[in-house]
Amino acid sequence: MENSSKIFIIGDTHFFHKNIIKYCHRPKNFEEITSRNLFKMLTPDDVLIHLGDVALGDILSAHNKYIKPLYCKKWLVLGNHDTKPKSWYLNNGWDFVADSFTGVYFGKRIVFSHKPMPDEDYDLNIHGHFHNNNRDKWEPELKSKLTEKHILYSLEEQNYKPVLLRAFIGL
């Protein structure tokens, strides 16, 4: 994948989730901000890795409005709110769907997951799930697994933008 295409990550978009504005102190127009950033930043040659929890509620409408129109390659790591079969997501705009996946990018073995993975044979675990919530209130069974290898992507902390993987891991 280390060619002219760029790899971006995003996660926890929670499109059409009625309470996410309150839970994560998002602006009321976060969906429009996120969508505008996706269309502005991504090209057809790029890959977008979504770390799960795409939408809640009317997920078909959310996919029709925000996912299908994107012209990049779209890879989805299923989150705890992504409850449809993998085939549903493949039929609704995604090019690749997995519970998690591992690959070598920029010389690092990276696991992409929604929730943190146990510390095993990888260099980094890029995950979502926790948003911008107080890290002391994370689920105790997950918090105890966190090491310096775990990197949280938070949509709120990234100003509702996808980020380049290379920049996100500090290269």
Secondary structure by P-SEA (a helix, b strand, c coil): ccccbbbbbbccccccccccccccccccaaaaaaaaaaaacccccbbbbbcccccccaaaaaaaccccccccbbbbcccccccccaaaaaaccccccccccccccccccccccccccccccccbbbbccccccccccccaaaaaaccccbbbbbccccccccccccccccc
